[in-house]
Amino acid sequence: MNIKWEYNMELKDALFYERIERIGEKNEKKVRCKLCPHNCRISDGKLGICRERANFGGELKTLSWNKVVSMNVEPIEKKPLFHFYP
């Protein structure tokens, strides 16, 4: 799957990865993500299984940096209010 990204998207360098270099394939820019047990081998311009990390020119980047990934809205009446002064 190819990567489609926004023009003003801020990308951060990912942690826990290594570059894969094979003998005779110097232009190949694959990386191996070591964040989870999948150990994805990601080619240049592709995403990992999680669709969260992408390979940009041999460097792994995280796509959710500085974005809200989970949000929950609860009513205030659900919270216990024991001592409240009007």
ROSE-4610 file (N, C-alpha, C; in Angstrom, 1 decimal, always signed):
// ROSE-4610
residu = [M/M/M/N/N/N/I/I/I/K/K/K/W/W/W/E/E/E/Y/Y/Y/N/N/N/M/M/M/E/E/E/L/L/L/K/K/K/D/D/D/A/A/A/L/L/L/F/F/F/Y/Y/Y/E/E/E/R/R/R/I/I/I/E/E/E/R/R/R/I/I/I/G/G/G/E/E/E/K/K/K/N/N/N/E/E/E/K/K/K/K/K/K/V/V/V/R/R/R/C/C/C/K/K/K/L/L/L/C/C/C/P/P/P/H/H/H/N/N/N/C/C/C/R/R/R/I/I/I/S/S/S/D/D/D/G/G/G/K/K/K/L/L/L/G/G/G/I/I/I/C/C/C/R/R/R/E/E/E/R/R/R/A/A/A/N/N/N/F/F/F/G/G/G/G/G/G/E/E/E/L/L/L/K/K/K/T/T/T/L/L/L/S/S/S/W/W/W/N/N/N/K/K/K/V/V/V/V/V/V/S/S/S/M/M/M/N/N/N/V/V/V/E/E/E/P/P/P/I/I/I/E/E/E/K/K/K/K/K/K/P/P/P/L/L/L/F/F/F/H/H/H/F/F/F/Y/Y/Y/P/P/P]
num = [1/1/1/2/2/2/3/3/3/4/4/4/5/5/5/6/6/6/7/7/7/8/8/8/9/9/9/10/10/10/11/11/11/12/12/12/13/13/13/14/14/14/15/15/15/16/16/16/17/17/17/18/18/18/19/19/19/20/20/20/21/21/21/22/22/22/23/23/23/24/24/24/25/25/25/26/26/26/27/27/27/28/28/28/29/29/29/30/30/30/31/31/31/32/32/32/33/33/33/34/34/34/35/35/35/36/36/36/37/37/37/38/38/38/39/39/39/40/40/40/41/41/41/42/42/42/43/43/43/44/44/44/45/45/45/46/46/46/47/47/47/48/48/48/49/49/49/50/50/50/51/51/51/52/52/52/53/53/53/54/54/54/55/55/55/56/56/56/57/57/57/58/58/58/59/59/59/60/60/60/61/61/61/62/62/62/63/63/63/64/64/64/65/65/65/66/66/66/67/67/67/68/68/68/69/69/69/70/70/70/71/71/71/72/72/72/73/73/73/74/74/74/75/75/75/76/76/76/77/77/77/78/78/78/79/79/79/80/80/80/81/81/81/82/82/82/83/83/83/84/84/84/85/85/85/86/86/86]
x = [+0.8/+0.0/+0.9/+0.5/+1.3/+0.9/+1.7/+1.5/+0.8/-0.3/-0.9/-0.9/-0.2/-0.1/-0.5/-0.8/-1.1/+0.2/+0.1/+1.3/+1.9/+1.1/+1.6/+1.6/+1.7/+1.8/+3.2/+3.3/+4.5/+4.9/+6.0/+6.5/+7.6/+7.6/+8.7/+9.4/+10.7/+11.5/+11.0/+10.8/+10.4/+11.5/+11.2/+12.2/+12.1/+13.0/+13.0/+12.9/+13.8/+13.9/+15.4/+15.6/+16.9/+16.9/+17.9/+18.0/+18.4/+17.8/+18.2/+19.0/+20.2/+21.1/+21.5/+21.2/+21.6/+22.8/+23.6/+24.8/+24.3/+24.8/+24.4/+23.2/+22.4/+21.2/+21.5/+22.3/+22.7/+21.6/+20.8/+19.8/+18.5/+18.4/+17.2/+17.2/+16.1/+16.0/+15.0/+15.1/+14.2/+14.6/+13.6/+13.8/+13.0/+13.4/+12.7/+12.2/+10.9/+10.3/+10.4/+10.9/+11.0/+10.1/+9.0/+8.1/+7.2/+6.7/+5.8/+6.4/+5.7/+6.2/+6.1/+5.4/+5.3/+6.7/+7.5/+8.8/+8.7/+7.9/+7.6/+8.9/+9.0/+10.1/+9.3/+9.7/+9.0/+9.8/+9.3/+10.1/+9.9/+10.7/+10.6/+9.2/+8.6/+7.3/+6.1/+6.3/+5.2/+5.0/+3.8/+3.4/+3.6/+3.7/+3.8/+2.4/+2.3/+1.0/+0.1/+0.6/-0.2/-0.7/-0.1/-0.4/-0.1/+0.8/+1.2/+2.6/+3.4/+4.8/+5.0/+5.8/+6.1/+7.5/+8.0/+9.4/+9.5/+10.2/+10.5/+12.0/+12.4/+13.8/+14.8/+14.3/+15.2/+15.2/+14.3/+14.1/+12.6/+12.4/+11.1/+10.5/+9.3/+8.6/+7.3/+6.9/+5.6/+4.6/+3.4/+2.4/+1.4/+1.4/+0.4/+1.0/+2.2/+2.8/+2.1/+1.7/+1.0/-0.4/-1.0/-2.4/-3.2/-4.5/-5.3/-5.7/-5.4/-5.7/-6.8/-7.2/-8.3/-9.0/-10.3/-11.0/-12.3/-12.6/-13.8/-14.6/-15.9/-16.7/-17.6/-17.6/-18.5/-19.3/-20.5/-21.3/-20.7/-20.8/-20.3/-21.1/-22.4/-23.3/-22.8/-22.0/-21.5/-20.4/-19.8/-18.7/-19.3/-18.7/-19.2/-18.9/-20.0/-19.9/-20.4/-19.5/-20.0/-20.2/-19.1/-19.2/-19.2/-20.3/-20.4/-21.1/-20.5/-21.1/-21.5/-22.8/-23.3/-22.9]
y = [-1.2/+0.0/+1.2/+2.2/+3.4/+4.4/+5.4/+6.3/+7.6/+8.0/+9.3/+10.1/+11.3/+12.1/+13.6/+14.3/+15.7/+16.5/+17.7/+18.4/+19.1/+19.5/+20.1/+19.2/+17.9/+16.9/+16.9/+17.0/+17.0/+15.5/+15.1/+13.7/+13.7/+12.7/+12.6/+11.3/+11.3/+10.1/+9.0/+7.8/+6.7/+6.1/+5.5/+4.8/+3.3/+2.5/+1.0/+0.5/+0.9/+0.3/+0.2/-0.6/-0.7/-0.7/-0.2/-0.3/-1.7/-2.1/-3.4/-3.2/-3.7/-3.5/-4.9/-5.3/-6.6/-6.4/-7.4/-7.3/-7.3/-6.3/-6.1/-5.3/-4.9/-4.1/-2.8/-2.0/-0.7/+0.3/+0.3/+1.4/+1.0/-0.2/-0.7/+0.0/+0.7/+1.4/+0.8/-0.4/-1.1/-0.9/-0.9/-0.8/-1.9/-2.3/-3.3/-2.6/-2.5/-1.9/-3.0/-2.5/-3.4/-3.0/-2.3/-1.8/-3.0/-3.8/-4.9/-6.2/-7.3/-8.7/-8.9/-8.1/-8.3/-8.2/-7.3/-7.0/-6.8/-5.8/-5.5/-5.1/-5.6/-5.1/-4.2/-2.9/-1.9/-1.3/-1.4/-0.9/+0.6/+1.3/+2.8/+3.2/+4.1/+4.6/+3.7/+2.8/+1.9/+2.0/+1.5/+1.5/+0.1/+0.1/-1.2/-1.8/-2.9/-3.6/-2.7/-2.0/-1.1/+0.2/+0.5/+1.7/+2.9/+2.8/+3.9/+4.4/+3.5/+3.9/+3.7/+4.6/+4.7/+4.9/+4.3/+4.4/+5.6/+6.6/+7.7/+7.8/+7.2/+7.3/+6.5/+5.4/+4.6/+5.1/+6.0/+6.4/+6.2/+5.5/+5.2/+6.4/+6.8/+8.0/+7.5/+8.2/+7.9/+8.9/+8.4/+9.3/+9.9/+9.4/+10.0/+11.0/+11.4/+12.4/+13.7/+14.2/+15.5/+15.4/+14.3/+14.1/+13.4/+13.7/+13.1/+11.7/+10.6/+9.3/+8.6/+9.2/+8.7/+9.8/+9.8/+10.9/+10.3/+10.7/+10.2/+11.4/+11.5/+12.5/+11.9/+12.3/+11.8/+13.0/+12.8/+13.8/+14.1/+15.3/+15.7/+15.1/+14.8/+14.2/+12.8/+12.2/+10.9/+10.9/+12.0/+12.2/+12.4/+11.8/+12.0/+13.4/+14.1/+15.4/+15.3/+15.2/+15.0/+16.3/+17.2/+18.5/+19.6/+20.1/+21.2/+22.4/+23.5/+24.7/+25.6/+26.0/+26.9/+28.3]
z = [+0.0/+0.0/+0.0/-0.8/-0.9/+0.2/+0.5/+1.5/+0.9/+1.5/+1.1/+2.4/+2.3/+3.5/+3.1/+4.2/+4.0/+3.8/+3.2/+2.9/+4.2/+5.1/+6.3/+7.5/+7.2/+8.3/+8.9/+10.2/+10.9/+11.2/+10.7/+10.9/+11.9/+12.8/+13.8/+13.5/+13.8/+13.6/+14.6/+14.1/+15.0/+15.8/+16.9/+17.6/+17.4/+17.8/+17.7/+16.3/+15.5/+14.1/+13.7/+12.6/+12.1/+10.6/+9.9/+8.5/+8.0/+7.0/+6.4/+5.2/+5.2/+4.0/+3.5/+2.3/+1.8/+0.8/+0.7/-0.2/-1.6/-2.4/-3.8/-4.0/-2.9/-3.1/-2.3/-2.7/-2.0/-2.1/-3.2/-3.4/-2.7/-2.2/-1.4/-0.1/+0.3/+1.5/+2.4/+2.8/+3.7/+5.1/+6.0/+7.4/+8.1/+9.3/+10.1/+11.4/+11.6/+12.8/+13.9/+15.0/+16.2/+17.3/+17.0/+18.1/+18.6/+17.8/+18.2/+17.7/+18.1/+17.6/+16.1/+15.4/+13.9/+13.2/+13.8/+13.1/+11.6/+11.3/+9.9/+9.1/+7.9/+7.0/+6.0/+6.1/+5.4/+4.3/+3.0/+1.9/+1.8/+1.0/+0.9/+0.3/+1.0/+0.6/+1.0/+1.9/+2.3/+3.8/+4.2/+5.6/+6.3/+7.6/+8.3/+8.5/+9.2/+9.4/+10.2/+11.1/+12.0/+11.3/+10.1/+9.4/+10.2/+11.1/+12.0/+11.7/+11.1/+10.8/+9.3/+8.8/+7.4/+7.1/+6.0/+5.6/+4.6/+4.9/+4.0/+3.7/+2.6/+2.2/+3.1/+3.7/+4.5/+6.0/+6.4/+7.7/+8.1/+9.3/+9.8/+10.5/+10.1/+10.7/+11.3/+12.4/+13.0/+12.5/+12.1/+11.4/+12.4/+13.7/+14.6/+15.6/+15.4/+16.3/+16.2/+17.4/+17.5/+17.0/+17.1/+16.7/+17.8/+17.9/+18.9/+18.3/+19.1/+18.6/+19.4/+20.5/+21.3/+22.1/+22.1/+22.9/+23.4/+24.6/+25.3/+25.9/+25.7/+26.3/+27.3/+28.5/+29.5/+30.1/+30.5/+31.2/+32.6/+33.0/+34.3/+35.5/+35.2/+36.2/+36.6/+35.8/+36.1/+37.2/+37.4/+38.4/+39.8/+40.8/+42.1/+42.7/+43.1/+43.7/+45.1/+46.1/+47.5/+48.2/+48.2/+48.9/+47.9/+47.6/+46.6/+47.2/+47.1/+47.7/+46.6/+46.5/+45.5/+45.6]
